Amino acid sequence: MGVNMYQAGLVLEGGGMKGIYTAGVLDFLLDKDIMASSVYGVSAGACHMCSYLSRQKGRARDINIDYLDSKSYCSLRSLITTGDLFNVNMCYHLIPDYLYPYDNEAFASYEGKAYSVVTNIVTGRPEYLRIRDMQADIDKIRASASLPLVSRNVKIDGNYYLDGGLSDSIPLQKSVMDGNRKNIVVMTKEVGYVRQPSSHLELIKLRYMKYPKVAELIKERHLNYNEQVAYVERQQANGQAFVIRPQFPSGVGRVEKDARKLRALYRQGYKEAEACYDSLMAYLEG
């Protein structure tokens, strides 16, 4: 079966380790040879976007699970010694270059556009950085997934960035503005989820005194996020969005060490995508 490139946006929410749900959804799309012409990845969504674009089924799942016990992957030791909870050398160099090599040739054959969503911590605005070469642009992926307090700021072209979810958690509006009349939105928060105010605001203010926009974003994030969910639901109702999201809570934390829970959430993503396949195809081809 040949790859089917649909003129559609694919919007991938973040969510830390909950993003393994997205990995399951994307692997189902790969099994059905469904590729979107524009992909927007936020945080964990940006990371999982990579393996989808290179059509390496199972890679995102395995990376999330195989290194759980390694202190070189995600650990307090890494945070203390490097400034990053998720070890940069391990996640963005050792794994893609050696341990689970990334298929750069397959990515190069992708004919659409891929964007990593990042937050400029000086302006407080989201930026949508085009990914043209996965090796050369890997810091754009890293920046999107750099959570406040547990990551160093990422410098790209003289600007400093952190997690894209701070400023644009679900970039459906960007996709629509880019001209995508059809969009697949993959969310990691279950149906009915309502984001609550941050409990770390004072700590954020202290850590980012030089970048006050970060605290402003964190203070308003629950309001902006809940508004974005409402927007997604409106777009779903008028046909500009097809939404795939968990139908029930998973119990998986943003930083999860239980491999069984992660495998279960991956399977949930795959199965829930499979369950709406006919509806999805009717939407894409209608």
KEKE-3310 file (N, C-alpha, C; in steps of 0.2 Angstrom, whole numbers, plus 5000, padded with zeros to 4 digits):
npx = (5004:5003:5009:4997:4995:4987:4979:4980:4980:4990:4989:4997:4996:5006:5011:5020:5025:5012:5011:5013:5001:4999:5009:5004:4992:4998:5006:4995:4990:5002:5001:4990:4995:4993:4997:4999:4999:5004:5012:5011:5019:5019:5030:5030:5023:5030:5041:5036:5031:5043:5046:5035:5036:5047:5042:5044:5038:5033:5045:5044:5037:5045:5057:5052:5049:5060:5071:5068:5073:5085:5097:5103:5094:5081:5081:5083:5096:5101:5095:5101:5115:5116:5106:5095:5080:5077:5089:5100:5110:5108:5095:5094:5105:5113:5102:5095:5106:5113:5108:5095:5093:5089:5079:5085:5084:5072:5064:5068:5061:5048:5035:5028:5026:5034:5032:5040:5033:5037:5041:5045:5054:5057:5048:5036:5028:5022:5032:5034:5043:5051:5055:5067:5078:5082:5093:5101:5091:5088:5088:5077:5067:5070:5069:5055:5051:5056:5053:5048:5057:5063:5072:5085:5085:5084:5094:5092:5097:5101:5090:5080:5072:5058:5047:5034:5021:5018:5014:5006:4997:4988:4990:4979:4973:4983:4986:4974:4974:4985:4979:4974:4960:4955:4958:4967:4967:4976:4975:4981:4975:4961:4944:4933:4943:4949:4960:4969:4974:4991:5002:5015:5018:5025:5038:5041:5042:5053:5063:5063:5066:5072:5065:5051:5039:5037:5032:5020:5014:5012:5004:4992:4989:4980:4968:4970:4972:4960:4952:4957:4954:4940:4939:4944:4934:4923:4928:4928:4914:4910:4917:4930:4940:4945:4945:4955:4956:4960:4948:4945:4953:4970:4979:4992:5007:5015:5028:5032:5036:5031:5031:5021:5009:5012:5013:5000:4993:4998:4993:4980:4979:4982:4971:4960:4961:4960:4947:4940:4943:4935:4927:4936:4942:4931:4930:4942:4942:4930)
npy = (4994:5011:5027:5038:5054:5067:5082:5090:5096:5090:5090:5089:5087:5090:5083:5076:5060:5055:5057:5045:5040:5047:5041:5029:5032:5038:5027:5019:5026:5026:5012:5012:5019:5033:5050:5067:5083:5094:5095:5098:5099:5098:5099:5084:5079:5084:5077:5064:5066:5065:5051:5047:5055:5049:5037:5026:5014:5010:5015:5027:5022:5012:5019:5027:5018:5008:5014:5017:5013:5018:5029:5038:5043:5048:5056:5061:5063:5066:5079:5086:5086:5090:5099:5096:5086:5076:5069:5077:5074:5060:5059:5066:5064:5052:5042:5044:5044:5033:5022:5019:5021:5036:5037:5046:5047:5043:5052:5063:5061:5064:5074:5085:5098:5101:5106:5112:5117:5130:5140:5157:5164:5177:5185:5179:5173:5160:5151:5144:5132:5127:5111:5104:5097:5083:5080:5092:5101:5097:5103:5111:5103:5098:5110:5112:5103:5106:5107:5119:5123:5110:5109:5116:5132:5134:5139:5146:5152:5164:5167:5163:5148:5138:5125:5122:5121:5130:5142:5138:5126:5117:5118:5121:5132:5139:5130:5131:5144:5143:5138:5125:5116:5105:5095:5084:5082:5077:5073:5072:5073:5067:5065:5077:5083:5096:5109:5115:5129:5133:5126:5130:5143:5153:5148:5147:5161:5165:5157:5162:5175:5184:5183:5187:5184:5171:5167:5174:5167:5155:5158:5161:5150:5139:5145:5148:5136:5129:5137:5134:5121:5122:5129:5119:5110:5117:5118:5105:5103:5110:5104:5107:5100:5084:5075:5065:5058:5053:5042:5039:5041:5038:5036:5038:5047:5064:5062:5046:5030:5017:5004:4995:5003:5013:5005:5001:5013:5016:5006:5009:5022:5017:5008:5016:5025:5016:5012:5023:5024:5022:5033:5043:5042:5045:5058:5063:5061:5066)
npz = (5000:4996:5002:5008:5006:5014:5012:5025:5042:5056:5072:5087:5104:5119:5135:5143:5149:5146:5133:5126:5123:5111:5103:5101:5093:5082:5077:5073:5062:5054:5051:5043:5033:5032:5030:5035:5028:5034:5050:5067:5081:5099:5113:5121:5110:5099:5100:5097:5085:5077:5074:5068:5056:5050:5048:5057:5064:5081:5087:5094:5105:5111:5114:5124:5134:5135:5142:5154:5167:5167:5173:5166:5157:5161:5176:5193:5196:5183:5182:5193:5189:5176:5174:5167:5168:5159:5151:5140:5131:5131:5126:5114:5107:5109:5108:5096:5087:5089:5098:5095:5080:5070:5056:5044:5031:5027:5033:5026:5014:5016:5011:5016:5028:5043:5060:5075:5090:5100:5114:5116:5128:5131:5124:5127:5117:5106:5094:5078:5073:5059:5054:5045:5043:5052:5061:5061:5065:5078:5091:5090:5092:5105:5112:5112:5120:5133:5148:5160:5175:5176:5166:5156:5148:5131:5118:5102:5087:5094:5102:5117:5122:5129:5133:5121:5125:5135:5129:5118:5118:5111:5095:5085:5080:5074:5064:5056:5052:5044:5033:5033:5030:5035:5049:5060:5077:5090:5106:5123:5135:5144:5140:5146:5155:5164:5166:5180:5191:5192:5204:5206:5205:5212:5213:5200:5197:5205:5199:5186:5185:5177:5166:5165:5157:5157:5170:5169:5159:5165:5175:5169:5162:5164:5161:5148:5142:5144:5137:5124:5123:5122:5110:5101:5102:5097:5083:5080:5080:5069:5058:5055:5062:5067:5081:5091:5107:5124:5130:5143:5159:5162:5172:5171:5175:5172:5172:5171:5178:5177:5167:5163:5164:5154:5143:5142:5140:5128:5120:5122:5115:5102:5099:5101:5091:5080:5082:5077:5064:5052:5052:5052:5040:5032:5035:5031:5017:5013)
capx = (5000:5007:5008:4992:4996:4981:4979:4977:4985:4990:4990:4999:4997:5011:5008:5025:5024:5006:5011:5014:4995:4999:5013:4999:4988:5002:5007:4990:4990:5007:4999:4985:4998:4990:5002:4996:5003:5007:5011:5012:5021:5021:5033:5030:5020:5035:5046:5033:5031:5049:5046:5030:5038:5052:5038:5047:5033:5035:5051:5042:5035:5051:5061:5048:5049:5066:5076:5065:5077:5092:5098:5106:5088:5076:5082:5085:5104:5102:5093:5106:5121:5116:5101:5089:5077:5078:5096:5100:5115:5105:5088:5094:5111:5114:5097:5094:5112:5117:5105:5089:5095:5083:5080:5085:5083:5064:5061:5069:5057:5042:5034:5024:5029:5033:5034:5040:5030:5041:5039:5050:5053:5057:5042:5031:5024:5024:5035:5033:5050:5051:5060:5069:5083:5081:5099:5102:5086:5086:5087:5070:5063:5072:5066:5048:5050:5060:5048:5050:5060:5067:5075:5088:5083:5087:5096:5092:5098:5101:5084:5079:5065:5056:5041:5029:5014:5017:5010:5001:4996:4985:4990:4974:4971:4989:4985:4968:4977:4990:4975:4972:4953:4954:4964:4967:4969:4977:4975:4983:4971:4955:4937:4931:4948:4949:4966:4968:4979:4998:5004:5022:5019:5030:5044:5042:5044:5060:5068:5063:5066:5075:5060:5044:5034:5036:5027:5014:5011:5010:4998:4986:4989:4974:4963:4971:4971:4953:4949:4959:4949:4933:4940:4944:4927:4919:4930:4926:4907:4909:4920:4937:4944:4943:4948:4956:4959:4958:4941:4945:4959:4975:4983:4999:5009:5019:5035:5030:5041:5028:5031:5014:5005:5014:5011:4993:4991:5000:4988:4973:4979:4981:4964:4955:4962:4957:4939:4937:4946:4930:4924:4942:4943:4925:4931:4948:4940:4923)
capy = (5000:5017:5032:5043:5061:5071:5089:5091:5097:5085:5094:5084:5090:5088:5080:5072:5053:5054:5057:5038:5039:5049:5037:5023:5034:5039:5020:5016:5030:5023:5006:5013:5024:5040:5055:5073:5087:5098:5092:5103:5095:5102:5095:5076:5078:5086:5071:5058:5068:5063:5044:5047:5058:5044:5031:5021:5012:5007:5018:5031:5018:5009:5024:5029:5012:5004:5017:5020:5012:5021:5036:5043:5045:5053:5055:5067:5063:5070:5086:5089:5086:5093:5105:5093:5080:5072:5070:5080:5069:5053:5059:5070:5062:5044:5038:5045:5043:5026:5017:5018:5026:5039:5036:5053:5047:5042:5059:5068:5059:5067:5080:5090:5103:5099:5112:5111:5123:5132:5147:5162:5166:5184:5188:5175:5171:5154:5151:5137:5132:5122:5105:5103:5091:5081:5081:5099:5104:5093:5107:5114:5097:5098:5116:5111:5098:5108:5109:5124:5121:5104:5110:5122:5136:5132:5144:5144:5158:5170:5167:5157:5145:5133:5121:5125:5120:5136:5147:5136:5119:5114:5123:5120:5139:5140:5126:5133:5150:5141:5136:5118:5116:5098:5094:5079:5084:5071:5076:5068:5074:5063:5069:5080:5086:5104:5111:5119:5134:5130:5126:5131:5150:5157:5145:5150:5168:5165:5154:5165:5183:5188:5181:5188:5182:5164:5167:5177:5162:5150:5161:5161:5144:5135:5148:5148:5129:5127:5140:5130:5114:5124:5130:5113:5107:5121:5117:5098:5103:5113:5100:5109:5096:5077:5074:5058:5059:5047:5042:5038:5043:5032:5035:5039:5054:5067:5058:5040:5025:5011:5002:4992:5009:5016:5000:5001:5019:5016:5002:5013:5026:5013:5005:5022:5027:5011:5012:5029:5024:5023:5040:5047:5041:5048:5065:5066:5060:5069)
capz = (5000:4995:5007:5007:5009:5014:5014:5032:5048:5061:5078:5092:5110:5123:5141:5146:5147:5143:5126:5123:5119:5104:5099:5099:5088:5076:5074:5069:5056:5050:5049:5037:5028:5032:5032:5034:5024:5039:5057:5072:5087:5105:5118:5119:5103:5094:5100:5094:5078:5073:5072:5063:5050:5047:5047:5061:5069:5087:5089:5100:5111:5113:5117:5131:5139:5136:5145:5161:5173:5166:5176:5160:5153:5165:5183:5197:5195:5177:5184:5197:5186:5170:5173:5163:5170:5153:5149:5133:5127:5130:5122:5108:5103:5109:5106:5088:5083:5090:5102:5091:5075:5067:5048:5041:5023:5027:5035:5020:5009:5018:5006:5019:5032:5050:5064:5082:5093:5106:5118:5116:5135:5131:5121:5129:5112:5103:5088:5075:5070:5053:5054:5038:5044:5059:5064:5061:5069:5084:5096:5090:5096:5112:5115:5113:5126:5139:5154:5165:5182:5176:5160:5154:5142:5124:5114:5095:5084:5098:5106:5122:5122:5133:5131:5117:5129:5139:5125:5113:5120:5105:5090:5080:5077:5069:5058:5052:5049:5039:5027:5033:5032:5039:5054:5065:5083:5095:5113:5128:5141:5143:5139:5152:5158:5165:5169:5186:5191:5194:5211:5206:5202:5216:5212:5193:5198:5207:5194:5179:5187:5171:5160:5168:5153:5159:5176:5166:5155:5169:5179:5164:5157:5164:5157:5140:5140:5144:5131:5118:5122:5120:5103:5097:5102:5092:5077:5079:5078:5062:5053:5054:5067:5069:5087:5094:5113:5128:5132:5150:5163:5161:5178:5169:5176:5167:5173:5174:5178:5177:5160:5162:5163:5148:5137:5142:5137:5121:5117:5122:5109:5095:5099:5100:5084:5076:5083:5074:5058:5047:5053:5050:5032:5029:5036:5026:5010:5011)
cpx = (5004:5005:5002:4994:4990:4982:4976:4982:4984:4993:4991:5001:5003:5007:5013:5024:5017:5006:5012:5007:4995:5004:5008:4995:4992:5004:5001:4989:4996:5005:4994:4988:4995:4995:4998:5001:5006:5006:5014:5013:5022:5024:5033:5028:5025:5040:5043:5032:5037:5048:5040:5032:5043:5048:5041:5042:5036:5041:5049:5040:5041:5055:5058:5049:5056:5071:5073:5069:5084:5092:5101:5100:5084:5077:5084:5093:5105:5101:5098:5113:5121:5111:5094:5087:5078:5084:5097:5104:5111:5099:5089:5100:5112:5109:5096:5100:5115:5112:5098:5089:5089:5084:5079:5083:5075:5061:5062:5064:5050:5041:5030:5029:5028:5036:5034:5038:5034:5039:5045:5049:5055:5051:5036:5026:5027:5027:5034:5039:5049:5056:5061:5074:5084:5087:5101:5097:5084:5085:5080:5065:5064:5069:5059:5046:5053:5055:5051:5052:5064:5071:5079:5085:5087:5088:5096:5092:5098:5095:5083:5072:5064:5050:5036:5022:5013:5013:5005:5001:4993:4984:4985:4973:4977:4988:4979:4971:4982:4986:4973:4964:4951:4960:4962:4970:4970:4979:4977:4979:4964:4949:4935:4936:4948:4955:4965:4974:4985:4999:5011:5023:5025:5037:5046:5045:5051:5065:5068:5062:5068:5070:5053:5038:5032:5031:5020:5010:5008:5004:4992:4985:4983:4968:4964:4970:4964:4949:4951:4955:4942:4933:4940:4937:4922:4921:4928:4918:4906:4914:4927:4942:4941:4948:4949:4959:4956:4951:4940:4952:4964:4979:4990:5001:5013:5026:5033:5035:5038:5027:5024:5009:5006:5012:5003:4990:4993:4995:4981:4973:4978:4974:4959:4955:4959:4949:4936:4939:4941:4928:4930:4943:4937:4927:4937:4946:4934:4924)
cpy = (5006:5022:5037:5049:5065:5078:5091:5093:5092:5089:5089:5088:5087:5084:5075:5065:5051:5054:5050:5036:5041:5045:5031:5026:5035:5032:5017:5020:5028:5016:5007:5018:5031:5045:5062:5078:5093:5095:5097:5099:5099:5097:5088:5075:5079:5080:5065:5059:5065:5056:5043:5049:5053:5037:5025:5019:5008:5010:5023:5028:5015:5013:5026:5024:5009:5007:5020:5019:5015:5028:5041:5045:5050:5052:5062:5068:5068:5078:5089:5090:5090:5099:5102:5087:5074:5073:5072:5075:5063:5054:5062:5068:5054:5040:5038:5043:5036:5021:5015:5023:5029:5038:5043:5053:5047:5049:5064:5067:5062:5074:5085:5094:5101:5105:5109:5117:5124:5139:5151:5165:5173:5187:5185:5172:5164:5155:5144:5136:5126:5117:5103:5097:5089:5082:5088:5103:5101:5097:5111:5109:5098:5104:5115:5107:5100:5111:5114:5120:5115:5104:5116:5126:5134:5138:5142:5151:5165:5171:5162:5155:5140:5129:5125:5125:5126:5141:5145:5128:5114:5118:5123:5127:5141:5136:5128:5140:5149:5138:5129:5118:5110:5097:5088:5081:5078:5074:5070:5068:5071:5068:5071:5084:5093:5105:5116:5124:5130:5131:5128:5139:5153:5154:5147:5157:5169:5163:5158:5173:5187:5187:5181:5185:5175:5163:5169:5171:5156:5152:5160:5154:5140:5138:5147:5141:5127:5131:5137:5124:5116:5126:5124:5109:5110:5119:5109:5098:5106:5110:5102:5105:5089:5076:5067:5060:5054:5047:5041:5039:5036:5031:5036:5046:5057:5064:5051:5034:5018:5009:4999:4998:5012:5011:5000:5007:5019:5012:5005:5018:5023:5011:5011:5025:5022:5011:5018:5029:5026:5031:5045:5048:5045:5056:5067:5066:5063:5076)
cpz = (5000:5001:5005:5010:5009:5016:5020:5037:5053:5067:5084:5099:5114:5129:5144:5144:5145:5136:5122:5120:5112:5100:5097:5093:5081:5073:5071:5062:5051:5047:5043:5032:5027:5035:5031:5031:5028:5046:5061:5079:5093:5110:5117:5112:5098:5094:5096:5087:5074:5070:5067:5056:5046:5046:5051:5066:5075:5090:5095:5106:5114:5117:5124:5136:5140:5141:5152:5167:5172:5169:5171:5156:5156:5172:5187:5197:5189:5179:5188:5193:5180:5169:5169:5166:5165:5150:5142:5129:5126:5125:5115:5104:5103:5106:5098:5084:5083:5093:5098:5085:5071:5059:5045:5034:5023:5028:5029:5014:5010:5014:5010:5023:5039:5054:5071:5085:5099:5108:5118:5123:5136:5129:5124:5123:5109:5096:5085:5070:5065:5054:5047:5038:5051:5064:5066:5066:5076:5090:5096:5093:5103:5115:5116:5119:5132:5144:5158:5172:5181:5169:5159:5148:5136:5120:5106:5091:5088:5103:5111:5122:5127:5130:5127:5121:5133:5135:5120:5114:5114:5099:5084:5076:5072:5063:5053:5049:5044:5033:5027:5035:5035:5043:5059:5071:5088:5101:5118:5135:5140:5143:5146:5157:5159:5169:5175:5186:5194:5201:5212:5205:5206:5214:5204:5193:5200:5202:5188:5180:5181:5165:5163:5164:5155:5165:5173:5163:5160:5173:5175:5161:5158:5161:5150:5138:5139:5138:5124:5117:5119:5112:5099:5097:5097:5085:5075:5076:5071:5056:5051:5058:5068:5075:5090:5101:5118:5130:5140:5153:5163:5168:5177:5171:5171:5167:5176:5173:5178:5170:5159:5160:5156:5142:5137:5139:5130:5117:5116:5116:5102:5094:5098:5093:5079:5076:5079:5067:5052:5047:5051:5043:5029:5029:5031:5019:5008:5008)
residu = (MET:GLY:VAL:ASN:MET:TYR:GLN:ALA:GLY:LEU:VAL:LEU:GLU:GLY:GLY:GLY:MET:LYS:GLY:ILE:TYR:THR:ALA:GLY:VAL:LEU:ASP:PHE:LEU:LEU:ASP:LYS:ASP:ILE:MET:ALA:SER:SER:VAL:TYR:GLY:VAL:SER:ALA:GLY:ALA:CYS:HIS:MET:CYS:SER:TYR:LEU:SER:ARG:GLN:LYS:GLY:ARG:ALA:ARG:ASP:ILE:ASN:ILE:ASP:TYR:LEU:ASP:SER:LYS:SER:TYR:CYS:SER:LEU:ARG:SER:LEU:ILE:THR:THR:GLY:ASP:LEU:PHE:ASN:VAL:ASN:MET:CYS:TYR:HIS:LEU:ILE:PRO:ASP:TYR:LEU:TYR:PRO:TYR:ASP:ASN:GLU:ALA:PHE:ALA:SER:TYR:GLU:GLY:LYS:ALA:TYR:SER:VAL:VAL:THR:ASN:ILE:VAL:THR:GLY:ARG:PRO:GLU:TYR:LEU:ARG:ILE:ARG:ASP:MET:GLN:ALA:ASP:ILE:ASP:LYS:ILE:ARG:ALA:SER:ALA:SER:LEU:PRO:LEU:VAL:SER:ARG:ASN:VAL:LYS:ILE:ASP:GLY:ASN:TYR:TYR:LEU:ASP:GLY:GLY:LEU:SER:ASP:SER:ILE:PRO:LEU:GLN:LYS:SER:VAL:MET:ASP:GLY:ASN:ARG:LYS:ASN:ILE:VAL:VAL:MET:THR:LYS:GLU:VAL:GLY:TYR:VAL:ARG:GLN:PRO:SER:SER:HIS:LEU:GLU:LEU:ILE:LYS:LEU:ARG:TYR:MET:LYS:TYR:PRO:LYS:VAL:ALA:GLU:LEU:ILE:LYS:GLU:ARG:HIS:LEU:ASN:TYR:ASN:GLU:GLN:VAL:ALA:TYR:VAL:GLU:ARG:GLN:GLN:ALA:ASN:GLY:GLN:ALA:PHE:VAL:ILE:ARG:PRO:GLN:PHE:PRO:SER:GLY:VAL:GLY:ARG:VAL:GLU:LYS:ASP:ALA:ARG:LYS:LEU:ARG:ALA:LEU:TYR:ARG:GLN:GLY:TYR:LYS:GLU:ALA:GLU:ALA:CYS:TYR:ASP:SER:LEU:MET:ALA:TYR:LEU:GLU:GLY)
# end
